[in-house]
Amino acid sequence: MDSIFNLKGKIALITGGAGVLGSNFANVLAKQGAIVGIVSQSLQKAENTVKTIEEHGGQAFAFQANVLNKEEVEKVRDHIVEKYGRLDILINAAGGNMPGATIQPDQAVYDMKTEDLQQVIDLNIIGTILPSQVFSALFAKQKQGNIINISSASAQRPLTRVVGYSASKAAIDNFTQWMAVELASKYGEGIRVNAISPGFFIGEQNRALLLTPDGNLTPRGEKIISQTPMGRFGTPEDIDGALLYLCSDMSKFVTGTVLKVDGGFAATSI
């Protein structure tokens, strides 16, 4: 794997890099030789992720920044340029959902809270587009760069209840394709934009939705597993191969692609 997916000396930045998936991304890239920047609203969480990477012999650095604040993201960019002279990989892993943007079984769509819906849209869509804007200016100057966005199984196959999350992740797929064409056609083949679409992974945001307190499946969890041919939820490590593929030169002719890592969920029909 080292020779195929070698990222030695590459400079990578991960928004949401202290989260469950983001921190795993960071550790994977660091193990392949990349120098990894962790962006989080919590500096302590970012520094904890850096500490873990360094304890395993990797190189990383932490930033506190809000991906919805352009000035803060620009400060991150300027610091990277000053210290390293370039950025090679941007992973937009910041995102999430809000209870008020989810329709519960005893609710209707008109019960959805507009404020929560707006927050979900902002975090998932603006939180991906804004960093891409800021760093694409750097990539255009370099004629080189790699953007990886995080989509969702709910983007291509809208799921009941999570209306705000599904809609905002569908927009990520659209933006990924649009941005891929925009950057490659204007600045050359050295700039690529792709997305990874994870299936169902247990995290703090969806644990209560999929599992009971004693660890058994909820009715929704059972329904999801019944439509996942591999018969289980994913683990963060299941995304490692897709991540390394898109980050490395093994995918140098791949852009505008949404790569599914979902245990076959999207391929299932009734």
C-alpha positions in Angstrom: 0.0 0.0 0.0 2.9 2.3 0.8 4.1 2.3 -2.8 0.7 2.5 -4.4 -0.9 5.2 -2.2 2.2 7.1 -1.2 1.4 10.6 0.0 4.7 11.4 1.5 5.2 15.1 1.9 1.7 16.0 0.7 0.0 18.8 2.6 -3.6 17.9 3.4 -6.3 19.9 5.2 -9.5 18.3 6.7 -12.4 20.4 7.9 -14.4 18.7 10.6 -11.1 16.8 11.1 -11.8 16.1 14.8 -15.0 14.3 14.1 -15.5 10.5 13.9 -14.9 10.2 10.2 -12.6 13.3 9.9 -10.2 12.1 12.6 -10.0 8.7 10.9 -9.2 10.4 7.6 -6.5 12.4 9.3 -4.8 9.3 10.8 -5.0 7.4 7.5 -3.4 10.2 5.5 -0.7 10.7 8.2 0.2 7.0 8.1 0.8 7.4 4.4 3.2 10.3 4.9 1.0 13.3 4.5 1.3 16.3 6.7 -2.3 16.8 7.9 -4.1 20.0 9.1 -7.1 19.5 11.4 -9.8 22.2 11.3 -12.4 22.2 14.1 -14.4 24.7 16.0 -12.9 23.1 19.1 -9.2 23.7 19.2 -8.9 21.2 22.0 -10.5 18.4 19.9 -8.2 19.3 17.0 -5.2 19.2 19.2 -6.2 15.9 20.6 -6.4 14.5 17.0 -2.9 16.0 16.3 -1.6 14.4 19.5 -2.8 10.9 18.4 -1.2 11.3 15.0 2.1 12.4 16.5 2.1 9.5 18.9 2.0 7.2 16.0 4.9 9.0 14.2 2.9 11.2 11.9 2.9 14.9 11.3 -0.1 17.2 11.9 -1.2 20.6 12.9 -4.4 22.1 14.4 -6.6 25.1 13.5 -9.6 26.5 15.2 -12.0 27.9 12.6 -15.6 28.0 11.6 -16.1 26.7 8.0 -19.0 29.2 7.7 -16.7 32.2 8.4 -14.8 33.2 5.2 -12.3 35.3 7.1 -11.4 32.4 9.5 -11.0 30.0 6.6 -8.8 32.5 4.7 -6.6 32.8 7.8 -6.1 29.0 7.7 -5.2 29.2 4.0 -2.7 32.1 4.6 -1.0 30.2 7.5 -0.6 27.1 5.3 0.8 29.1 2.4 3.2 30.9 4.8 4.4 27.7 6.5 4.3 25.1 3.7 4.0 27.2 0.5 1.1 25.1 -0.9 -1.8 22.8 -0.2 -2.3 19.5 -2.0 -5.5 18.1 -0.6 -8.6 19.6 0.8 -11.2 17.3 2.4 -14.5 18.9 3.3 -15.6 16.6 6.1 -17.5 19.2 8.2 -21.3 18.5 8.2 -24.1 17.3 10.2 -27.8 17.2 11.0 -30.2 18.9 13.5 -33.2 17.3 15.2 -35.5 20.0 14.1 -34.7 19.3 10.4 -35.8 15.7 10.9 -39.4 14.6 10.6 -40.3 12.2 13.5 -42.9 9.4 13.0 -45.6 11.5 14.8 -44.8 14.7 12.8 -45.5 16.1 9.4 -43.3 18.1 7.1 -45.0 21.4 8.2 -43.7 20.7 11.7 -40.1 21.0 10.6 -38.2 23.9 12.2 -37.0 26.5 9.6 -34.2 27.6 11.8 -32.8 24.0 12.2 -33.3 23.4 8.4 -31.3 26.6 7.7 -28.5 25.4 10.0 -28.3 22.0 8.3 -28.2 23.6 4.9 -25.5 26.1 5.9 -23.3 23.5 7.6 -23.5 20.9 4.8 -23.7 23.1 1.7 -22.0 26.4 2.6 -19.6 24.5 4.9 -18.4 22.7 1.8 -18.6 25.4 -0.9 -16.9 28.2 1.2 -13.7 26.3 1.9 -13.7 25.1 -1.7 -13.9 28.7 -2.8 -11.1 29.9 -0.6 -8.7 27.1 -1.5 -9.6 26.8 -5.1 -7.9 30.2 -5.6 -4.7 28.7 -4.3 -5.2 25.6 -6.4 -5.8 27.7 -9.5 -2.5 29.5 -8.9 -0.7 26.2 -8.3 -2.4 24.5 -11.3 -2.7 21.6 -8.9 -5.0 20.5 -6.1 -7.4 17.8 -4.9 -10.8 18.4 -3.3 -12.7 15.6 -1.7 -16.3 16.3 -0.4 -18.4 14.1 1.8 -21.8 13.1 0.4 -24.2 10.5 1.9 -26.3 7.5 1.0 -29.3 9.8 1.6 -28.2 12.1 -1.3 -28.8 9.6 -4.1 -31.7 7.8 -2.5 -33.7 10.3 -0.4 -34.5 8.7 3.0 -37.7 9.2 5.0 -37.5 11.7 8.0 -34.1 13.3 7.3 -35.4 15.8 4.8 -32.9 18.6 5.5 -29.9 16.4 5.6 -30.9 14.5 2.4 -31.5 17.7 0.4 -28.2 19.3 1.5 -26.2 16.2 0.8 -27.8 15.9 -2.7 -26.5 19.4 -3.3 -23.0 18.2 -2.4 -23.2 15.7 -5.3 -24.3 18.4 -7.7 -21.6 20.9 -6.5 -18.9 18.2 -6.7 -19.7 17.7 -10.4 -20.0 21.4 -11.1 -16.8 22.2 -9.4 -14.9 19.4 -11.1 -15.8 20.8 -14.5 -15.2 24.4 -13.5 -11.7 23.9 -12.2 -10.4 21.3 -14.7 -11.7 23.2 -17.7 -10.2 26.5 -16.6 -7.0 25.6 -14.8 -6.0 22.2 -16.2 -6.1 18.5 -15.4 -4.0 19.0 -12.2 -7.1 20.0 -10.2 -9.6 17.3 -9.3 -12.9 17.3 -7.3 -14.6 14.2 -6.1 -16.8 13.0 -3.3 -17.1 10.0 -1.1 -20.6 8.8 -0.3 -20.6 6.8 3.0 -23.5 4.5 3.8 -24.6 4.0 7.4 -22.0 4.5 10.0 -22.7 4.7 13.8 -21.9 8.2 15.2 -23.1 10.3 18.0 -25.6 12.1 15.8 -27.5 8.9 14.7 -26.7 6.4 17.4 -30.1 6.8 19.1 -31.8 6.6 15.7 -30.2 3.2 14.8 -29.5 1.5 18.1 -31.3 1.1 21.4 -29.5 1.9 24.7 -28.5 -1.8 25.1 -27.0 -1.9 21.6 -29.8 -3.7 19.7 -31.2 -2.4 16.4 -34.1 0.1 16.5 -36.9 -0.5 13.9 -35.2 2.0 11.6 -31.9 0.3 12.1 -33.4 -3.0 11.2 -34.9 -1.6 8.1 -31.6 -0.1 7.0 -29.7 -3.4 7.6 -32.4 -5.3 5.7 -31.6 -3.2 2.7 -27.8 -3.3 3.0 -26.6 -6.5 1.2 -23.5 -6.8 3.4 -25.7 -6.9 6.5 -24.0 -4.4 8.8 -23.2 -0.8 9.5 -19.9 0.6 8.2 -16.9 1.5 10.3 -14.7 4.5 9.7 -11.9 2.2 8.5 -14.1 0.9 5.6 -13.6 4.3 3.9 -9.8 4.1 4.1 -9.3 2.6 0.6 -11.7 5.0 -1.1 -10.0 7.9 0.6 -6.4 6.9 -0.4 -7.5 6.1 -3.9 -9.0 9.6 -4.4 -6.1 11.3 -2.6 -3.4 9.6 -4.6 -2.2 9.6 -8.2 -4.0 6.2 -8.6 -7.1 8.3 -9.5 -5.3 11.1 -11.5 -7.9 10.8 -14.3 -10.9 10.7 -12.0 -12.9 13.9 -11.3 -16.5 14.7 -10.8 -17.1 11.3 -9.3 -19.2 10.3 -6.2 -17.7 7.1 -4.9 -20.1 5.0 -2.8 -18.9 3.1 0.3 -22.2 1.7 1.5 -22.2 -2.1 1.6 -24.5 -2.2 -1.4 -27.3 0.0 0.0 -27.6 2.1 -3.2 -27.8 -1.0 -5.4 -30.7 -2.5 -3.5 -34.1 -2.7 -4.9 -37.4 -4.2 -3.7 
